[in-house]
Amino acid sequence: MLIDHAKVKAIAGNGGRGCISFRREKYVPKGGPDGGDGGTGGSVILEVDARIRTLLDFRERPRYRANSGDAGSGNNRTGKNGADLVLRVPPGTVVYDEHGAVLADLVAPGDRYLAATGGRGGRGNARFATSTNQAPRRADDGVPGEERALALELKLIADVGFVGLPNAGKSTLLARVSRARPKIDSYPFTTLEPNLGIVVLDAERQFVACDVPGLIEDAHAGRGLGLQFLRHVERCSVLLFLADVSSESPAADLAVVERELALHDAGLADKPRVIALTKADLLPPEERADAARTSGIPGALVISAHTGAGIDELKEILWARMAPVPAESEHDG
């Protein structure tokens, strides 16, 4: 199951207490202060790990505390620093503070964010020795570690996002073009979580596709699956709009999806897009050639994930929309 949001509390370790100590050695009757400083508390760090796919661990265990630093000791020995606590998160994790402000967007493996800083160790009494106070009996307590409430949100990283109304054929298409095996059935909302699949055109070309669960009218306001999954199209380079060609009005279906995406995030309207009419195998053979025009969506690609009609052409079109346009040479023309 995909868990794509969680709330956590990150508690850094406290700094160790400084030590009050005086040098005590044979034949050294007036040894001075030699109390060492306390160690620094461990910090809590978030780090991207490509092997992690969900935020499930954080949902089940929302509280994390790093180790505190050890107290200082005599002979000017500094206490041991507390170990940092590194929490592994999936690629695409966005970190928010308790007020909803974005603190970090962790995308690439190895990306890190310092979630809570460990407290500084207290000073030992050796630090306070002066010419007028040669035997200080003072040491500092360690500084408490930082404590922060954070919200984690996962936005899947995919090159192409499949969007459409329930039963538009998104999962069937993903299963056709990749090795992903999403649940497929004839009733709406078969897919209850996004699925990722790698689409391979040849040895040199491949991309990641994401099947986003079916949208319905007012999904942007939380109706149906609503906001649970709209966030997953935000990172996609290209959006593939799918409409059932056998629907009563494919053009109206497409308009609903476009409206919901625009209301969720106006920037989605600027993303490159491809429109495909699915389930062409349900039409009589004589109607398939003119299906795009009669559906009210001229220029749409007509495909069938069941028979494979139009699939190779669709993959090439998606790749072309993803690929950056080479810059023209300054000497051209």
VOGU-3710 file (C-alpha; in Angstrom, 3 decimals, decimal comma):
1> mlidhakvka> 0,000/0,000/0,000  1,281/3,460/-0,878  1,441/5,740/2,157  2,186/9,217/0,834  1,880/11,472/3,873  2,869/11,314/7,530  3,438/13,573/10,533  6,561/13,113/12,617  8,292/14,664/15,596  12,069/14,949/15,329
11> iagnggrgci> 13,913/15,391/18,636  17,637/16,024/18,559  19,917/14,881/21,376  20,796/17,161/24,271  24,323/18,408/24,786  26,278/16,727/27,591  26,965/18,550/30,845  30,376/20,119/31,403  32,523/18,657/34,165  33,816/20,273/37,390
21> sfrrekyvpk> 37,141/18,637/38,148  40,575/19,549/39,515  43,859/17,967/38,695  44,837/15,482/41,409  48,278/13,984/40,964  51,041/12,984/43,297  53,630/15,710/43,723  51,277/18,265/42,158  49,756/19,867/45,261  48,026/22,706/43,485
31> ggpdggdggt> 46,588/21,198/40,313  44,292/23,503/38,397  40,783/22,907/36,978  40,650/20,205/34,328  36,945/19,601/33,773  36,164/18,824/30,120  33,258/19,969/27,961  30,164/17,892/27,332  29,640/16,229/23,982  27,311/17,589/21,303
41> ggsvilevda> 23,911/15,956/20,976  23,078/13,980/17,836  21,017/15,593/15,092  18,033/14,140/13,216  18,647/14,021/9,466  16,355/13,027/6,600  18,117/11,324/3,681  16,734/10,058/0,377  17,090/6,330/-0,204  16,004/5,029/-3,611
51> rirtlldfre> 15,061/1,674/-2,069  12,331/3,270/0,056  8,966/3,606/-1,697  6,473/4,847/0,903  6,213/6,763/4,176  4,662/3,793/5,947  7,375/3,537/8,615  6,801/7,136/9,640  3,053/6,601/9,906  3,591/3,649/12,230
61> rpryransgd> 6,333/5,294/14,285  5,942/9,089/14,320  8,459/10,023/17,053  12,244/9,979/16,599  14,946/10,959/19,109  18,691/11,149/18,514  21,229/10,258/21,194  22,385/12,882/23,669  26,044/13,789/24,170  27,945/12,392/27,154
71> agsgnnrtgk> 29,109/14,549/30,037  32,686/15,792/30,112  35,197/14,323/32,535  38,437/15,172/34,278  41,809/15,579/32,603  40,127/17,903/30,078  38,349/15,038/28,369  35,384/16,062/26,235  32,296/13,864/26,419  31,442/11,658/23,455
81> ngadlvlrvp> 29,153/13,254/20,874  25,713/11,743/20,433  25,255/9,805/17,201  23,155/11,442/14,485  19,882/9,733/13,677  19,483/9,370/9,886  15,938/8,693/8,706  15,583/7,206/5,214  12,837/8,704/3,046  11,717/7,897/-0,532
91> pgtvvydehg> 12,676/10,089/-3,500  10,136/12,866/-3,967  9,567/13,586/-0,261  8,545/17,160/0,565  9,113/18,362/4,136  6,777/20,930/5,709  6,843/22,680/9,066  3,830/22,724/11,396  2,499/25,830/9,630  2,586/24,272/6,166
101> avladlvapg> 5,693/26,082/4,863  7,972/23,992/2,616  11,320/23,316/4,282  12,876/20,902/1,811  12,143/19,018/-1,401  14,162/15,805/-1,387  14,355/14,332/-4,872  17,664/12,678/-5,704  19,196/9,732/-3,817  21,563/11,091/-1,178
111> drylaatggr> 19,733/14,417/-0,768  19,717/15,412/2,915  17,819/17,757/5,203  18,796/18,629/8,777  15,460/18,173/10,535  16,582/18,901/14,109  19,969/20,141/15,339  21,702/18,537/18,314  22,355/20,650/21,399  25,809/22,044/22,099
121> ggrgnarfat> 27,745/20,479/24,976  28,204/22,456/28,196  31,561/23,983/29,117  33,692/22,357/31,777  35,237/24,350/34,609  38,619/24,485/32,832  36,982/26,989/30,484  36,303/29,437/33,300  39,791/29,659/34,753  41,201/33,215/34,845
131> stnqaprrad> 44,061/34,960/36,585  41,687/36,099/39,304  39,648/32,893/39,512  42,072/30,012/39,307  39,794/27,399/40,871  36,350/27,914/39,291  33,627/25,620/40,507  31,334/26,293/37,617  30,291/24,227/34,592  27,478/24,598/32,083
141> dgvpgeeral> 24,623/22,259/31,449  24,327/21,044/27,882  21,966/22,873/25,524  18,722/20,943/24,854  18,392/19,479/21,390  16,016/21,024/18,865  12,508/19,550/18,761  10,373/19,992/15,645  7,028/18,806/14,366  7,200/18,040/10,647
151> alelkliadv> 4,834/16,858/7,942  6,155/14,600/5,184  4,450/14,319/1,821  5,454/12,025/-1,011  5,046/13,218/-4,582  5,936/10,403/-6,938  8,639/11,136/-9,471  7,485/10,061/-12,925  8,131/11,315/-16,432  4,579/10,754/-17,693
161> gfvglpnagk> 1,373/10,872/-15,676  -1,746/9,029/-16,888  -4,875/11,000/-15,943  -8,544/10,445/-16,730  -11,917/9,631/-15,254  -12,447/6,283/-13,519  -12,451/3,375/-15,975  -10,703/5,392/-18,691  -8,219/2,541/-19,140  -5,202/3,984/-17,308
171> stllarvsra> -4,245/0,819/-15,435  -4,773/-1,370/-18,495  -2,514/0,909/-20,517  0,192/0,914/-17,843  0,106/-2,890/-17,744  0,376/-2,959/-21,554  3,370/-0,635/-21,876  5,337/-1,726/-18,771  5,833/-4,626/-16,377  3,661/-2,974/-13,732
181> rpkidsypft> 0,702/-5,078/-12,645  -1,945/-2,726/-11,256  -5,365/-4,064/-10,320  -7,647/-4,042/-13,366  -11,412/-4,530/-13,399  -14,559/-3,181/-15,030  -15,872/-1,129/-12,095  -14,884/2,470/-11,227  -12,112/3,213/-8,716  -10,400/-0,122/-9,263
191> tlepnlgivv> -7,100/1,678/-8,675  -6,892/3,056/-5,151  -3,267/4,137/-5,216  -0,811/5,371/-7,872  1,248/2,771/-9,719  4,625/3,261/-11,358  5,950/1,412/-14,377  9,062/1,676/-16,559  8,248/2,013/-20,255  11,050/0,736/-22,501
201> ldaerqfvac> 11,164/1,827/-26,137  14,619/0,389/-26,845  17,974/-0,090/-25,133  18,667/3,654/-25,134  15,214/5,051/-24,354  12,989/4,463/-21,373  10,813/6,517/-19,049  8,762/6,162/-15,873  4,961/6,335/-16,140  2,526/6,895/-13,278
211> dvpgliedah> -1,091/5,735/-13,289  -2,974/8,258/-11,131  -6,264/6,943/-9,672  -9,415/8,167/-11,415  -10,471/11,748/-10,937  -14,070/12,888/-10,714  -15,742/16,271/-10,750  -14,752/18,379/-7,695  -11,764/16,138/-7,010  -9,717/19,313/-6,337
221> agrglglqfl> -12,013/19,968/-3,371  -11,496/16,485/-1,934  -14,409/14,662/-3,529  -13,772/11,016/-4,348  -10,059/10,256/-4,122  -9,537/13,992/-4,536  -6,430/15,563/-3,139  -4,951/12,239/-2,075  -3,420/11,683/-5,491  -3,572/14,924/-7,488
231> rhvercsvll> -0,201/15,842/-5,951  1,423/12,991/-7,852  0,997/14,648/-11,253  2,836/17,801/-10,175  6,299/16,407/-10,909  5,452/14,737/-14,230  7,115/16,144/-17,338  4,217/15,149/-19,614  0,553/14,463/-18,904  -1,287/11,803/-20,892
241> fladvssesp> -5,021/12,508/-20,863  -7,065/9,381/-21,446  -10,767/9,302/-22,385  -12,934/6,289/-23,095  -13,872/6,476/-26,780  -17,031/4,447/-26,073  -18,209/6,972/-23,486  -21,356/9,003/-24,094  -19,197/12,144/-24,484  -15,401/11,700/-24,484
251> aadlavvere> -14,947/15,456/-24,973  -16,978/16,214/-21,841  -15,005/13,612/-19,880  -11,761/15,230/-20,976  -13,034/18,684/-19,991  -13,802/17,477/-16,451  -10,272/16,171/-15,978  -8,668/19,322/-17,408  -10,781/21,502/-15,121  -9,913/19,529/-11,977
261> lalhdaglad> -6,183/19,650/-12,711  -6,300/23,397/-13,355  -8,195/24,039/-10,122  -5,716/21,941/-8,168  -2,654/23,691/-9,635  -2,831/26,291/-12,382  0,721/25,390/-13,437  -0,428/21,979/-14,658  -2,108/23,653/-17,624  1,339/24,589/-18,954
271> kprvialtka> 2,726/21,058/-18,937  3,172/19,256/-22,257  0,221/16,981/-22,886  -0,895/14,160/-25,131  -4,535/13,096/-25,587  -5,509/9,522/-26,353  -8,882/7,849/-26,800  -8,848/4,384/-25,270  -10,794/1,152/-25,817  -10,882/1,442/-29,603
281> dllppeerad> -11,500/-2,312/-29,714  -15,058/-1,656/-28,453  -15,926/0,286/-31,629  -17,057/-1,332/-34,868  -14,082/-1,540/-37,271  -15,645/0,945/-39,682  -15,885/3,636/-36,973  -12,329/3,467/-35,628  -10,639/5,487/-38,363  -12,857/8,518/-37,728
291> aartsgipga> -13,241/8,054/-33,962  -11,236/11,138/-32,950  -13,367/13,518/-35,025  -16,707/12,029/-34,052  -15,720/12,043/-30,357  -15,293/15,806/-30,415  -11,520/15,631/-29,834  -9,934/16,076/-33,278  -6,288/15,087/-33,398  -6,476/12,689/-30,458
301> lvisahtgag> -4,657/9,400/-30,849  -7,005/6,394/-30,897  -5,560/3,370/-29,091  -6,464/0,000/-27,656  -4,434/-1,384/-24,757  -6,280/-4,686/-25,266  -5,210/-5,247/-28,879  -2,108/-3,029/-28,902  -3,438/-0,746/-31,654  -1,689/2,630/-31,593
311> idelkeilwa> 0,467/1,764/-28,548  3,847/1,950/-30,289  2,932/5,285/-31,849  1,773/6,581/-28,439  5,079/5,658/-26,793  7,031/7,464/-29,501  4,870/10,578/-29,140  5,310/10,600/-25,367  9,071/10,237/-25,713  9,189/13,097/-28,226
321> rmapvpaese> 7,232/15,369/-25,872  9,582/14,533/-22,997  12,847/14,920/-24,855  14,397/18,407/-24,688  14,518/20,290/-27,969  18,171/20,652/-29,044  19,350/24,250/-29,070  19,913/25,717/-32,530  23,477/26,413/-33,428  24,474/30,090/-33,375
331> hdg> 25,876/29,619/-36,877  22,656/28,189/-38,352  21,173/30,304/-41,069
//
